[in-house]
Amino acid sequence: MSFAPPAETDADTVTSYRRVATRLRAEILSGEAAPGSWLRMQAVALRCGVSVQPVRDALQVLEGEGLVEIQPNRGARVRGLDRARVVHMYEVREALESFMSRRFAEEASLIDIRRLEDIQHRHEAAGDNLQAAIRANGEFHRVIYTHGGNQDVIELVTRYIDLGYMLSSRYRHPAGYLARARREHHALIGAFHRRDASAAADIGAAHVRAARAAVLAGMDAAAANS
């Protein structure tokens, strides 16, 4: 079964499938759609105000993310995310972001690096405004992992970054999150200026490992308090 976005060219249909996927993903990660529960296509379509096709496409994406299991003629059963799945998700993301940081260091123009610096200035200017900082953080990393236009990498990294943001929102960012992110961004920019591909790859990997550790700590704390 393919987990790629749908082939339709109609913009409304594509927008609908993405909106449904985002909504269902949030419900699963928040626990509103509990593991083991069923997502019936007709019911989801009615609830979201769309036809069945965008729901079918959205569920295929969520199956690719490991969040649901589609069963023919029955719908999709929620799997949720356990600790092992989160670890595996971040392992894939670490490999991809490390690879793209290396490539960016090797290939990016000075204009590309200056663009990162401009985004980082906005990250700094956000201060303790977490939402503004998160938006700037997303832009910063998007410049890196979209460099070269590898659509397979872009699709996978986007998927796992979106999941990571939702998990971080659920379990809350730890103290010092923004300061750490800013230090690591500056270290990446320095490696890019030096054209030090190995250092960039290591920093990119460490950046993802730190995010993983924060999410796992949140999951463990929530489990201990449940």
Protein Blocks (a to p, Z undefined) as FASTA:
>chain_A
ZZbdcfbfbfklmmmmmmmmmmmmmmmmnomagghiacdfklmmmmnopafklmmmmmmm
mmmnopaccdehkbpcdebjafklmmmmmmmmmmmmmmmmmmmmmmmcfklmmmmmmmmm
mmmmnmmalklmmmmmmmmmmmmmmgopiaklmmmmmmmmmmmmmmmmmnopaehklmmm
mmmmmmmmmmmmnopaklmmmmmmmmmmmmmmmmmmmmmmmmmmZZ
